[in-house]
């Protein structure tokens, strides 16, 4: 099948298959997987026009709702974090769109900057994993121990190969919300973050996400884990929801922007929907599986994915 906007000619089953695999793993860490689809489209499909960013937003719109649904259903949606992320990314994302379409048709220098930022985040995540509990917050350390204890208990009682994971009654409960700090409870432990600090991060990420069509979750999620020391189990739904909201605005914005530098920014909707179809199933399964996965394993995958993107952005500059 040939897609007129992107110019790609591929088997119709390939896009959903690729996105299913990617989204299954990335959704556990609160990442839609769009940041991995972008280099795939640019390198494999040779789709390098500015509209590729909008196509990535279409993928997010179709794919993310299933994952968000699972996190809401299981009570692992940190709503205060969600609203702070949305409030920060939405204004930033419009700035990013203008940068991408009007001023950055070939943004090698900006990609180098983004790559260096991601490289630092990835190194920080792996340093935390290497140093173990010393680099973790007290609450995160207790969660790790609880997960291990529950896994051992269920293996002993059921002789099961897979641990029961997080219990059904382990849900996110908001304790307090203010301009200074947001605090919530999860599995008997309390976690908090600086409201204005998270807003500022989301705003900056919104600019980057808007420019490249990655939604922002690929950057916000590891920041929440590495800098704000929040458990992956509680931030995944929030960052996915933030990515979804900004992607809706992004896809619409790219659809109405005038052509610049001889290239139309209108997304390739059929290709984006095909990617989104596979992502829809992958995110649902990933969100459902997350509670069975140790936080350390999720961090390893998120860190590896971030390092991959960082190195790719840095290498392309040279």
Steps between C-alpha positions, in 0.01 A plus 500: 500500500623850413432794731482821291604752766801312637579333168563167679415172329476218757303192600185617678566261790849633575412834670260350761740212569794735560297733724348211697842372603637846580197623695470184708834567667504881500151538650618332822727799557241763407637546147284466189785378279463784249864598555604158364252516213646831386846364410331190353295714265792724412762227450298198380209666320708802392223728628691815597255783425374722788165317475662192656467676836127542448471134397659403829233701680231307312659177622483628860133597466400151385734296719505666842134477617520124562802534729351795688178301547689217669683735737175677593315171548772367730520822703859581404423839350665790686253771397677802657817404312294456183352850516836664576657322204215603267502860624872527429524315170205656318638858476850370432385264229360782281838674512658172394270468199601842369868424555472171310301621201615859460859506626632144535437305178844339551554534877839327541628740764185481710506121479857507631382699801209261561735203462738638764211557743371146447849357534534666839162362611589150382834507681326620816246215484773237457710655778199473728456135404870430556512671837184320612290622788745779596375714212132422556249684711393321816156433354635357176731272695210368706296437184782289358513294819121459506497383139773243569325379815167461321664319210664254737175451691290429191760269349503305822122481531406444137823352363452744215772606261372858494458696820161648581653846481336805652182423699167636377462724805830680428358815340613862477339717769548878491607645838545869423525736204645853505709728280802398706462123526285205398498197728337163447501150644557170324518154658536652846785736404492875442657679205513869407631742241543875463203629301673795331809290426287236327310771309825657376628159389174428317515837323853438368411144403189631323718712272723204415206260463309742283797545269562130447162339551614280789230622738745563782449185706838367388663789685259569787477137614875449559523845661224403745690182584856635508452850644170503687551142625142395426419129451442385142173336603346840580636722223431285193130580468555871563772543237302300244193716561710815464641365173149423374362849571794677339489265201134585434594868493810417295324302228237771459762772496714328237186445289419872474850650478594639157780339303849630575829454312303324224379219730151447639477419874170307459533155668478176306179396678465149346858411595460652847178307559664175391784557747243595763299181451794285602589744775147481640535128566862528610429772757203316644709187550797699628293692756337177614836325532681785677383405850669162460835651406763602758566875496870435440429311179277782372771754580755295308279500192417872528868582550603290201237659276606850609868422436412365155320820404771721653785331315302506176435875526862574585648282225272647231649845570845385392 
